[in-house]
């Protein structure tokens, strides 16, 4: 993967996570500004996601799903005080390994 692809992956995952955060705030507080922020962030994140998909549908979807899982787990721990059990930590380690393996498979031999 190129540097632009990695940045797009990071931007889309962070964007989807930030959009989810603002949707959670909207659900808790009912502020329309939070809803507007969420929709704007989701729209911009989808543009970055389209760049990932242009490199290959299967690899882009898998890497995006795993990075989104990791970012959402970190957001849950940091922003909402969630606690991860052993199975969740094992799942995060597997997600990191899958991103690493997909990145290795994308390099020319």
N, C-alpha and C positions, 0 to 999 in steps of 0.2 A: 504494500500500500504506500502511496505517496504521502508526503506531509500534508497536502491539502485534504486528502481523504481522512487522515487521522484527525485533523482539525474539524472537519465536517462531522465526523463521528462524535467527537467530544462536544461540539456545539449543539448537535441535535439531542444528544442524551441529556446534557445540562439544561437545554431549553425545555424538553419535555418534562423534566423533573421540576423545573421552576414553574412551568405552567400547572403542573399537578399541585404544587405547593399553593399557588394562588387560588386554584379551585377549592382546595381544602379550607383556605381562609374564607373564601366566599361562602362555603357551606356553613362555616362556624359563625361568621359575622354578618353575612348578607349584604356586604358592601359591593355595589355595582362596579366600582373601580377595580376591585380584585378580579371580577369576572372579565372586564375589559382587558386587563393585563394578561390574564390567562389565555384568552383567545388570540391576542396579538403575539404572545410568546409562542403559542402552538403554531400559528401561521408561519412565523419566521423559522421555527424548528423544522417544519415540513419542507421548507426550501433547502435547508442544509441536508435533510434526509434524502431529498431527491438527488442530490449530488452523490451521496453514498450509493444509492440504488443504480446510478448510471455506471458504476464500476462492476456491477454484477448483483443480480437480485438475491441469490442464495447467501452469498458471503455478506452482503450489506445488511440483510435482515437478521442473520444470526449474530453478527457483531453488534448491531444496534440493540438487539434484544438483551444481550448479555451486559453491554455497557449500561443500558437503562436499568437493569436489575441491580447492578452495583451502585449506581448513583442514587437510585431510589432507596436502597438499603441504608446508605450513608446519610441521606437526608432524613430518613425516619429516625435514625439513632440521634443525629445532631439536633434536628429541629423539633421532634416530637417525643424524644426520650424513650424510644423503643429499645428493648433489650433483645439481643440475638442469642439463640440457643446454639447448641453444637451442630444440629442439622442445618440451620441457616448459615452458620459460618462455613460449614462444609460445602454448601451450595454456592456461596460466594467464591470460595477457592476454585471450585469447578468452573464457574463462570469466567474467572480470570484465566484459568488454563485454556478454556475454549477460545478466548480472544487471542491469547498467545499463539495457539495452534493455527487459527485462521490467518493470523498475520504471517506466520512462517510459510503457510501454503501459498500466500500471495506473492512471495518473493520469487524472482526467476531463478531457476536452478543453474 
